[in-house]
Amino acid sequence: MNCEFTVNGKIIAAEVSSTLLLADFLRDSAKLTGTHIGCDTSQCGCCVVHVDGRSMKSCATFAWQVNGANIVTIEGLADGEELHPMQAAFRKCHALQCGYCTPGMIMTAVDMVNRLGQVSEPEVIREQLEGNICRCTGYHNIVRAIQVGAAAMHGVEITAPEHETGKGQPA
């Protein structure tokens, strides 16, 4: 089936099979390997991308289903060398360990802020992250990064105290 997508601002025309998953298309055909596949069951959220401005799990979506759509992957968030505010917040707050879930977490967080505004309540953030799993961190720094990133996306700078960013903690 012939499909055409706009991926990170670039139009890509491709012949896709009826069984090709969007995640596989992005990784294998478009060579955008920031979208990860962690569970193959749509449970972990490592594969989250934005399709027409909304987050979507690309491991549970056939490529043909988003024919004509505007797709943004983790690679498309940054503005050249300047990180998206949410990407910068994840780095600033040490909200990653192995980094495998991080692209999906960031994409979900950006969608969360776009839908809900400047979220700051940890309970709301944790509830919104329900479809994303991190097997390494325990979420404290992820929640803090989303608070910092949400504020930055709305033009407000808040700091991440050293005890919340991992600085000064024993190795």
Steps between C-alpha positions, in 0.01 A plus 500: 500500500635844408514738794630849558588638842654819631758383752677769700415751229622286211262336252565128461324294234526125541351171400389329822357156559165468675676348804785752538484668839567873523783434747672268253447748216656780704796291616572297187380710206533854632815411703366683808617269775402718795159333496554182699308175515505363851215256542323427169170515691433876521559498876833677559473825302855494360355542151292816558506752215270789414257454213318816397588654837389213725708229662461153356667167565667420170541129580121463496437702184538382143690744280215515249264619775685831520528558126504876442573577865753734653727287721750634753756270660746574780748605230257769385450674835828689516550819302833423340755484780259652754314237699125521545425631852379155608816332368709761684302442821555123484873562468504769770306284747687176424171338403651203328725214574540258213306739271295235324162631615604865487386585145151365568487670841596834345251466216225411748601792725487751213156372402391521865605865523342581164169353621500602867716810517767563760452184704676497834306262722699175537180295521376633164838441336521145633146427383576636152815283482298185566573360153877554529727269694850571625677200642796695640422827678205483734338807336589772754736679262269438203211672680729789598627531142145523370423773753811693391435434131133598521593827664767566234252424221289782648791742534557449872833386635503297818807343643554140590652491850826306520349228718242437225742494208739238628784747558680444822359151543745219570598288203 
